[in-house]
């Protein structure tokens, strides 16, 4: 894909005035980058959640019903960091984390992930996440070549969500 198509998606995101616009932009970006999933997930200090993305509805429902927010190594690990995080650098060693990962993979979540933590006013915490199924080398190359754009996109999503 060309830079001009990414510019078009950014313009679409800038014009978004509701969750539907963010959802459309997340799908367009997933297609642009040719990855499995892209998700924006916002959590308030009181635990309220808001988001959009390309995970299947069954996985989203399962995640919420199982209370995975409390044990998700991506949420836990990124809450402790300010910089983008490759999921391979997170702690997946606990029994609960391994069970969560197995469940996620069974629901179509990719084996690779890259999450950008975002802090906002009044204790707001958000994650902009991409994930895909591929080998480690391909993922490392992808994230290295696209990390700057992804960081800008993460903050653009957060600005619109706020």
C-alpha positions in Angstrom: 0.0 0.0 0.0 1.1 3.5 -0.6 1.6 6.5 1.7 -1.4 8.2 0.0 -3.7 5.4 1.0 -2.5 5.7 4.6 -3.1 9.5 4.3 -6.7 8.7 3.1 -7.2 6.5 6.2 -5.9 9.2 8.4 -8.3 11.8 6.9 -11.1 9.3 7.4 -10.1 9.0 11.1 -9.9 12.7 11.5 -13.4 13.0 10.2 -14.8 10.3 12.5 -17.3 11.6 15.0 -18.6 8.4 16.5 -17.4 4.8 17.3 -18.5 3.7 13.8 -15.9 6.0 12.3 -13.2 4.5 14.5 -14.3 1.0 13.6 -14.1 1.8 9.9 -10.6 3.2 10.3 -9.4 0.2 12.3 -10.6 -2.1 9.5 -9.0 0.0 6.8 -5.7 0.1 8.7 -5.8 -3.7 9.2 -6.2 -4.1 5.5 -3.6 -1.5 4.7 -1.0 -3.2 6.8 -2.2 -6.7 5.8 -2.3 -8.0 9.4 -4.8 -10.1 11.3 -6.1 -7.6 13.8 -6.0 -4.0 15.0 -7.6 -2.9 18.2 -8.0 0.3 20.2 -8.9 -0.5 23.8 -9.6 2.3 26.4 -10.0 1.7 30.1 -11.0 4.4 32.6 -9.7 4.6 36.1 -13.1 3.2 37.3 -12.8 0.1 34.9 -15.2 1.3 32.2 -14.1 0.1 28.7 -14.5 1.5 25.2 -13.0 0.3 22.0 -13.1 -0.9 18.5 -11.2 -3.3 16.4 -11.2 -6.4 14.3 -11.3 -9.2 16.8 -14.2 -11.6 16.2 -17.3 -10.8 18.3 -17.0 -14.2 20.0 -13.5 -13.4 21.3 -14.6 -10.0 22.5 -17.6 -11.5 24.4 -15.3 -14.3 25.8 -12.7 -11.7 26.9 -15.3 -9.7 28.8 -17.2 -12.6 30.3 -14.1 -14.3 31.5 -12.8 -11.1 33.1 -9.5 -11.4 31.2 -8.8 -7.7 31.7 -7.5 -8.6 35.1 -5.0 -11.2 33.9 -4.2 -10.3 30.3 -0.4 -10.0 30.2 -0.7 -7.3 27.5 -2.8 -5.1 29.7 -0.8 -5.8 32.8 2.6 -5.4 31.1 1.7 -2.3 29.1 0.2 -0.6 32.2 3.7 -0.7 33.7 5.3 0.8 30.6 5.3 3.9 28.5 6.9 2.6 25.3 5.5 0.3 22.7 5.8 -3.4 23.6 6.3 -6.5 21.5 4.3 -9.2 23.2 7.3 -11.6 23.2 8.8 -9.3 25.9 5.8 -9.7 28.3 5.5 -12.3 31.1 3.4 -15.2 29.9 4.8 -17.6 32.6 1.8 -17.9 34.9 -0.8 -20.6 34.5 -3.5 -18.0 34.1 -1.5 -16.2 31.3 -0.8 -19.4 29.5 -4.5 -20.4 29.6 -5.5 -17.0 28.4 -3.0 -17.2 25.5 -4.3 -20.6 24.5 -7.9 -19.3 24.5 -6.9 -16.2 22.5 -5.1 -18.3 19.9 -8.2 -20.6 19.6 -10.3 -17.4 18.9 -8.1 -16.2 16.1 -5.8 -13.8 17.9 -2.4 -13.9 16.2 0.7 -15.3 17.8 2.6 -12.0 17.4 1.5 -8.7 18.9 2.7 -5.1 19.3 0.9 -2.8 21.8 1.3 1.0 22.3 0.3 2.2 25.8 -1.3 5.6 25.9 -2.0 7.7 29.1 -4.6 10.3 29.2 -6.5 12.7 31.6 -8.1 11.5 34.8 -6.3 8.1 34.9 -7.3 7.1 31.4 -5.3 4.2 30.0 -5.6 3.0 26.4 -3.8 0.5 24.2 -3.4 0.5 20.5 -2.6 -3.1 19.4 -1.8 -4.9 16.3 -1.4 -8.6 16.0 -0.7 -11.2 13.4 0.2 -14.8 12.9 3.8 -15.1 11.4 7.3 -16.0 12.3 9.4 -13.9 14.7 11.7 -12.6 12.1 8.9 -11.3 9.8 7.2 -9.7 12.8 10.4 -8.0 14.0 10.9 -6.6 10.5 7.3 -5.4 10.2 7.3 -3.6 13.6 10.6 -2.0 13.0 9.6 -0.6 9.6 6.2 0.6 10.8 6.6 1.6 14.4 6.7 5.4 13.8 3.5 5.3 11.8 1.9 3.0 14.4 2.7 5.4 17.3 1.2 8.3 15.4 -1.9 6.2 14.6 -2.2 5.2 18.3 -2.3 8.8 19.4 -4.7 9.8 16.6 -7.1 7.0 17.7 -6.8 8.1 21.3 -7.5 11.7 20.5 -10.6 10.8 18.6 -11.8 8.5 21.3 -11.4 11.2 24.0 
